[in-house]
Amino acid sequence: MRRLIRAIIGRPSIPSSEPIVLKSVQVQRSQQWLGHPFVLVPARDLRHVSEKTRELRSLGIDFLVVCGERSNDPAVRYRTSVGKWDAINHGSKFISSDSQVVILNDVDTQIHDLRLAFKHLNEADLIVCKVRVGSGPQKKFYRILDPIRRHFPIAASGELMIMRREVLNRVMPIPPCTAEDSYIMFRAIELGFRVKFVDETFVTTERTTDSAQEQAYKIRTTLGIYQAMRLTHPPPQTRAFYLLLPVMALILAIGGPDGRAWAVGVERATVLHLLKRYEESF
């Protein structure tokens, strides 16, 4: 499958206003982190927020959680839940003025070996990190996705993305889009920034547990990527990949219940894309 894709679309060529400071965020600072990184965490509600704030405080990094529910934690800022794109747009106004590295991190994840990713900032402007799922269909899906996106920028992972401050500044504001992570990546490439996928820094999380959930999830994620492509100008190889995706999905259908869920999800997302029926929140 990977050889087929590589033979069809070839090797890609991926090129190389000061926000106000949120005074109420009280977190430990560390001078050991390159570029004084700032972590921005979108959260639909308060689930997982206490675990995430505890984790980020233990890392000694400035952060802000933009949450759809109110909290007494000074590092959690309330914002009506519209979508992750809106939370990032809003939260970007409060990134520390001296932070030259911005990290986007999903609230329901755990970060591993974060420091290892920073060495790649010498050769990339935006780093997409690996996602490790403990069980379920997504665990199998990432075994297919990750080897492809080591070479082709076909999809980002908003669970953990690390970027130079300039990248975020240039791609803002993010328009309504359910795949805000892929929008950021596609737009960054369009603007000439360098993008790299790394797997030594990763997050652990849980996603779908059965084929029915996976099918619904695949519809939303694939449709979101189509939407992100409509809003940007990704590389020709990326466009070619998604042009061929409905055909390639038929091959996935032979992979049992999960493969059929991926195939049906892709086909339905393609139909919704052709009808321009996009969503704004995930």
N, C-alpha and C positions, 0 to 999 in steps of 0.2 A: 504493500500500500504506500509506504513512504517513498520507495523508489519510483512508483508510478507518479506520485505527486511531484517529486523532484524533476522527473523527466519532462513532465508537462509544462511546469511553470518556471523552471530554471532557477538560477541563483539570484536573490534580490540584491539590490544595491541600497544599503541603508546609510544615509549621510551622517557626518559629525554635527514709578507711582509707589510709592512706598506704602504698604499696608500699615494700619495703625496697630499698636501693641495692646493686647488684652492685659490690663494691669491686674485683674483679679485672679489670674491663673497663678496658683501657688504651687510650684513644683521644684524639685531639686535640679540644679544646673550642674552640668559636668563639662569641664574644659577638655576632656579627653576625646570628645566626639568631633570628627572633622566637620567643619562648616556649621556648628551649632544647630544640628537638625531639629526640626519641628514636626511633630506627628499630628496629623489631622484625621480624626476618626468620625465618620458618619454613623449615626445610630437611629434606627426607626423608633425604638423605645428603650426602656432602662434594662432590658435583659442583657446580660453579659457586661454591662457598663462598669460595675464595681470591680469585676475581674480584670477588665482591660485597664482601668485607671491604676489598679494596684501593680499590674505588670509594667506599665510605662513609667510609673514612679520608681520602680525597682531598677529600671534601666537608666534613670537619671536624665531623661530627655524632656524638653518642653513639649507639651501637647495640649490639644483641645478636642473635646468630644462635642459634636453638634448633634443634639438629641431631640427627638420628637416628644419627649416627656420631660417634665421639670425635675431638677435634682438640686440638693443643697451643696453639692460638691462644686467648688469654685472653678474647677477645670471642665465642668460640663455646662454648656450653653444651650438654652432652649431655643428651638426653631421648629415651627410647625412642619411635620414630615411631609415633604412634597416629592422628594427623590434624592438620591445620593448626589446627583449633579448640583442640586440646589444647596445641599448641605456643604459641599465643597466650595461653591461660589461664596456662600455666606461666611464659612469658617476661614477662608483665605484672607479676609479682612483683618484677622486677629493674629496672624502669624508674626512671631517676634521679628523685630526689624533687623536683628543681626543674624537671623537664620538664613544660611545660604543653601541649605538642603532641606527639602520638604518630603515627608513620607506620608503616603496615604495608606491607611490600615483599617480593615474591617473589624468591627467590634467583636465578632464571634470567632476570633482566631487567636492563636498563640504564636509569637514570633520566636524563631530559633536562629542563632548565629548571625545576628544583625550586622555585627562589625565586619564580617567577611564581605558583605556587599559593597562596602565603602571603597575598597581598593579598585572596584570597577568604574568608579567615577572619573578615573584618569583616562578611560577609553570610551565612556558612554555618558550621555547626559540624562538618560532615563533608564532605570533598571526595573525590569519586571521579574518578580521573584516567584519561585516555585510554590505550588500549593500541594500539600499532602493531606489526603482525605483518608480517614481511618478505615472506612468500610463503605459499601454501597456502590452503585453504578459509576459514580464520579471517579472512584479510585481506578477503575478500568479505563475510563475516558481519558484521564490525564496521562496514562501510559501511551496513548495514541497521540494526544495533543502536544506534549512536551518535546518529543524528538523533532516534530515538525517545526515548532516555533523557536527551536534553537537556531534555525536557518531562515525561517520566513516569518515576518511580523503579521501573523494572521489573527491574533487575539491577545489581549492583555489579561492580567489578573489583578483586579482592584483590591484583592485581599491584602497585597503588600506591593506597593510601587514606590521607588525611591527616585527622586529627581532633583536636579539643580533648580534653585529658586527661579532662575530665568525661564526655565521651561514652563513652570506653572504660570508665571506672569504672562508669558506670551500666548498660552492657550486659553486663558481666561477672557470672558466668562464662558463657562460650559453651557451650551444650549440644552433644552430638555431632551434627555436621551437616557434610556435604560442601561446602555452599555457605556457609561461615562468613562470607564477605564480604557476601553478600546478607542473611544473618541480622543482621549488625551494622547494615546500612543500614535494614532493615525495623524492627528494634527501636529504633533511634535515632529514626526518624520517629514510631513509636508513643509514644515518650517526649517528643515535642515538639521535638526538635532539627531544625535546618535542614540539608538535604542539597543538594549541588550537584555537577553533572558539569562538568568543565573539560577542555579539550583543549590548552591552551597548555603545560601540564605533562603529560608523557607518558612511558611506558616503551616500549622496544623489546624484542621477544622473538620466539621461534619457537614454533609450536604444531604442529598436525597438518599432514601433507604430502599426504594423499590422502583420498578420499571414505570409505574404510573406516575410517580412523582418526577422521575427523570424525564419523561416525555414532556410534561408541563414545563419543567425547568429548561429543557432544550429549546422549546418554542420561544420562551422569553429571552434566553441568552442569544440565540441565533438572530432573532428579530432585532434585538438591541444592537448587534454588530452590523446588520444591514442598515439600520438607522444611522449608526456612527459613520458608516461609509458614505451614506447619502449626504452627510453634513461635512465631509472632509474630502481630501484627495489622496487616499492611500496609494502605495506603490502599485504598479501594474500587476506584479506577481500576486499581490493580495487580492486585487479585483478578479484576477483570473481564477484564483483558488475558489472564491465564493461563487463565481459564475459556474464552475464545475461541481460545486458542492452538492447540489441536488442529485446529480448523477452518481457521485462518489458515495452519497448516503445509501444508495441502493446496495452497495457492497457491504456496508455496515449492517444491513438488515439480516444478513446471514449469521450474525454473531449472537444469536439467542435473543431472549426477551429484552435485554439491555440494548443490543444492537438495533432491534426493531424500534425500540423507544427513541433512539437517536435518529433513525431514519425518518420516522413519522414526525418527530419534532422539527427536523430540518425542513421536510416537505411543507408542513403547515406554516412554519415561519416564512418560507419562501412565498407562499400564497399571500399571507398577510402583508409581506413586503411589497409585492406587486400591486396589492390593493391600497398600499400606503396607510395601513391601519397600525400605527405605532402607539406605544404607551410612553408615559413620562416617568412613572415610578416603578421600582422593581419590587 
